[in-house]
Amino acid sequence: MRFLKALFAFVIVIALIAGGAAAYGWYWLQGQVAEPGPLAAEYEFTIESGEALASVANRLEAEGVIADKRILRLKARLDDVETDLKAGSYVVPAKASVAEVLDQFIEGDVIEYRLTIPEGLTTAQILRRVEAADRLTGDMPEREFAEGVLLPDTYAFGANTTRTQFLERMEAAQQALLVELWPTRQEGLPISTPEEAVILASIVEKETASADERPLVAGLFVGRLKKGMRLESDPTIIYGVSRGEPLYNRQGQRRTLYRSEINRKTDWNTYQIDGLPITPISNPGRDAIAAVLDPPATDYVFFVADGKGGHLFAETYAEHKRNVAAYRAYERGEIAREREN
């Protein structure tokens, strides 16, 4: 009996020692993971898609983000989050502890980059911008993107987004927009397919950069098409001449259209062809597409630039001629003022 009591006491002592050691170990780990890290300043760190915890921990230690990779691996194992790290780029704060680093990677608090593609660019111009975007990765896609199939916008994207993925996202965004807007179009429009809507919207986009004028220009062009009138849009001439690239004279200065170019018949020159061009002449944004699908009623038939970033609209040709004369006078005055300066 005395032996059994002694054995029981011994077991109790061992259990207390083991429990004490475990408790000490737990408190020690909590202290280690909460210790400020070695980073003197914030640091950008990227977890690759599919990268294992061991690899991440090795790189964190090697790059000086944490002091001991074993602490991070032990913490992740005990918390059962070894496979929960999310790929992407992170900005790790200065002096971040192991616990803070691990929490950041589990929550997926990744950096988002942004790239703005303005409305009215041609596909070739968009491709050049995407190729030059240094935050995107990979080569340019081998496949071609037709004119007008990319939706301009400001796109947020994460690290390791490829140029192909970015462009395909723009393409999918435009397809989704057409699926959304086409069923809501006005009845009686002189366009019969979503593709024709994009063609007309691309002309509207190139004719005015003013959000206030865009619906009015769309209504004017829709009215001309309903009347059987030609659109007579200068940007369609330019697209037929240079595929939308700016026109320059021999001195390298931007120039206006030559009479020979206005008279040249191409598949896009709406001074010389009836109806719509064969393809879009740019990539229109959401507002331009929405405007041609739901244009306001207007009696305006003509418009001309006012020289100040807007346009002068007219219901009759006589009024239009007066507006053109006013623009020419303004243009001459601007030239004279430039010469004086």
Secondary structure as the mmCIF struct_conf table of DSSP 4:
data_model
#
loop_
_struct_conf.conf_type_id
_struct_conf.id
_struct_conf.beg_label_comp_id
_struct_conf.beg_label_asym_id
_struct_conf.beg_label_seq_id
_struct_conf.end_label_comp_id
_struct_conf.end_label_asym_id
_struct_conf.end_label_seq_id
HELX_RH_AL_P HELX_RH_AL_P1 ARG A 2 ALA A 34
BEND BEND1 GLU A 35 GLU A 35
BEND BEND2 PRO A 38 PRO A 38
BEND BEND3 ALA A 40 ALA A 41
STRN STRN1 TYR A 43 ILE A 47
HELX_LH_PP_P HELX_LH_PP_P1 GLU A 48 GLU A 48
TURN_TY1_P TURN_TY1_P1 SER A 49 GLY A 50
HELX_RH_AL_P HELX_RH_AL_P2 LEU A 53 ALA A 62
TURN_TY1_P TURN_TY1_P2 GLU A 63 GLY A 64
BEND BEND4 VAL A 65 VAL A 65
BEND BEND5 ALA A 67 ALA A 67
HELX_RH_AL_P HELX_RH_AL_P3 LYS A 69 LEU A 78
TURN_TY1_P TURN_TY1_P3 ASP A 79 ASP A 80
TURN_TY1_P TURN_TY1_P4 GLU A 82 THR A 83
STRN STRN2 GLY A 88 VAL A 92
HELX_LH_PP_P HELX_LH_PP_P2 PRO A 93 PRO A 93
TURN_TY1_P TURN_TY1_P5 ALA A 94 LYS A 95
HELX_RH_AL_P HELX_RH_AL_P4 VAL A 98 GLU A 107
TURN_TY1_P TURN_TY1_P6 GLY A 108 GLY A 108
STRN STRN3 TYR A 113 THR A 116
TURN_TY1_P TURN_TY1_P7 GLU A 119 GLY A 120
HELX_RH_AL_P HELX_RH_AL_P5 THR A 123 ALA A 132
TURN_TY1_P TURN_TY1_P8 ASP A 134 ARG A 135
BEND BEND6 LEU A 136 LEU A 136
STRN STRN4 THR A 137 THR A 137
BEND BEND7 GLY A 138 GLY A 138
HELX_LH_PP_P HELX_LH_PP_P3 ASP A 139 PRO A 141
BEND BEND8 GLU A 142 ARG A 143
TURN_TY1_P TURN_TY1_P9 GLU A 147 GLY A 148
BEND BEND9 LEU A 150 LEU A 150
BEND BEND10 ASP A 153 ASP A 153
STRN STRN5 THR A 154 PHE A 157
TURN_TY1_P TURN_TY1_P10 ALA A 159 ASN A 160
STRN STRN6 THR A 162 THR A 162
HELX_RH_AL_P HELX_RH_AL_P6 ARG A 163 LEU A 181
HELX_RH_3T_P HELX_RH_3T_P1 TRP A 182 THR A 184
HELX_LH_PP_P HELX_LH_PP_P4 ARG A 185 GLN A 186
TURN_TY1_P TURN_TY1_P11 GLU A 187 GLY A 188
BEND BEND11 PRO A 190 PRO A 190
BEND BEND12 THR A 193 THR A 193
HELX_RH_AL_P HELX_RH_AL_P7 PRO A 194 GLU A 207
TURN_TY1_P TURN_TY1_P12 ALA A 211 GLU A 213
HELX_RH_AL_P HELX_RH_AL_P8 ARG A 214 LYS A 227
TURN_TY1_P TURN_TY1_P13 GLY A 228 GLY A 228
HELX_RH_AL_P HELX_RH_AL_P9 ASP A 234 SER A 242
TURN_TY1_P TURN_TY1_P14 ARG A 243 GLY A 244
HELX_LH_PP_P HELX_LH_PP_P5 GLU A 245 LEU A 247
STRN STRN7 TYR A 248 TYR A 248
TURN_TY1_P TURN_TY1_P15 ARG A 250 GLN A 251
BEND BEND13 GLY A 252 GLY A 252
STRN STRN8 ARG A 254 ARG A 254
HELX_RH_AL_P HELX_RH_AL_P10 ARG A 259 ASN A 263
BEND BEND14 ASP A 267 TRP A 268
TURN_TY1_P TURN_TY1_P16 THR A 270 GLN A 272
BEND BEND15 ILE A 273 LEU A 276
BEND BEND16 ILE A 278 THR A 279
BEND BEND17 ILE A 281 SER A 282
HELX_RH_AL_P HELX_RH_AL_P11 ARG A 286 LEU A 293
BEND BEND18 ASP A 294 ASP A 294
HELX_LH_PP_P HELX_LH_PP_P6 PRO A 295 ALA A 297
STRN STRN9 PHE A 302 ALA A 305
BEND BEND19 GLY A 307 GLY A 310
STRN STRN10 HIS A 311 ALA A 314
BEND BEND20 GLU A 315 THR A 316
HELX_RH_AL_P HELX_RH_AL_P12 TYR A 317 GLU A 340
#
